[in-house]
């Protein structure tokens, strides 16, 4: 799940992934976040039971964007994936720099 909606002046979003695998099984895996067009938006190999995956917001226009999160082996083979809809919102007036 995404931890919240994001505003255009924020550098990145975070997807929280709950992983029910033993820690030893996570050692050679990573989670990658891809845009609908296949553009890499972020990844992490530091996997835990509740992993936060950074998602770069630069280049995404305000609106809804499908993001595919894939649990991958070191060779790139996807073991499982899910789709989330990231909502990027314009900044709230009067809150810039807050």
C-alpha positions in Angstrom: 0.0 0.0 0.0 1.0 3.6 -0.4 1.4 5.4 2.9 -0.6 8.5 1.6 -1.3 10.8 -1.3 1.7 12.9 -2.4 2.0 16.5 -3.4 4.0 17.8 -6.3 6.8 19.3 -4.2 7.7 16.0 -2.5 10.7 14.2 -4.0 9.4 10.6 -3.4 6.5 8.4 -2.3 6.8 5.2 -0.3 5.1 1.9 -0.9 4.9 -0.3 2.2 5.2 -4.0 1.3 4.3 -6.7 3.8 6.4 -9.8 3.2 5.6 -13.1 4.9 8.9 -14.8 4.1 11.6 -15.8 6.5 14.5 -13.3 6.7 16.9 -15.8 5.1 14.6 -16.0 2.1 14.7 -12.3 1.5 18.5 -12.0 1.3 18.8 -12.3 -2.5 15.6 -10.5 -3.4 14.6 -7.0 -4.2 11.4 -5.0 -4.9 11.3 -2.7 -7.9 8.7 -0.1 -8.7 7.9 0.5 -12.3 5.6 3.0 -14.1 3.0 1.7 -16.5 5.4 2.4 -19.4 8.1 0.3 -17.7 10.1 3.3 -16.4 12.0 2.4 -13.2 10.7 4.6 -10.3 12.6 3.0 -7.4 13.8 -0.2 -5.8 15.2 -1.6 -2.6 17.1 -4.7 -1.7 16.9 -4.1 2.1 13.9 -6.3 2.6 12.2 -6.9 5.9 8.7 -8.0 7.0 7.5 -4.4 6.3 9.6 -2.9 3.6 9.3 0.7 2.5 10.0 1.1 -1.3 11.0 4.6 -2.4 9.2 5.8 -5.6 10.6 8.9 -7.4 7.9 11.5 -8.1 10.0 13.7 -10.4 8.5 13.6 -13.9 5.1 12.4 -12.8 2.3 14.9 -13.5 -0.5 15.5 -11.0 -3.1 12.8 -11.2 -3.4 9.0 -10.8 -0.5 6.8 -11.9 -0.4 3.0 -11.9 2.7 1.6 -10.3 3.7 -2.0 -10.5 5.7 -3.4 -7.5 7.6 -6.6 -8.3 9.4 -9.0 -5.9 12.4 -10.1 -7.9 15.3 -12.5 -7.7 18.9 -11.2 -8.4 18.5 -12.3 -12.1 15.4 -10.2 -12.6 12.9 -13.0 -12.5 9.6 -11.7 -10.9 8.3 -13.9 -8.2 5.1 -11.9 -7.6 3.8 -8.4 -8.2 1.0 -6.1 -7.4 -0.3 -2.8 -8.9 -1.0 0.3 -6.9 -2.5 3.6 -8.0 -0.3 6.5 -6.9 -2.1 9.8 -6.6 0.0 12.9 -7.1 -1.7 16.1 -6.1 -0.8 19.8 -6.7 0.7 21.5 -3.7 -1.8 23.0 -1.2 -1.8 26.8 -1.3 -0.1 28.4 1.7 1.8 25.2 2.7 4.9 25.7 0.5 8.1 25.3 2.6 6.1 24.1 5.7 
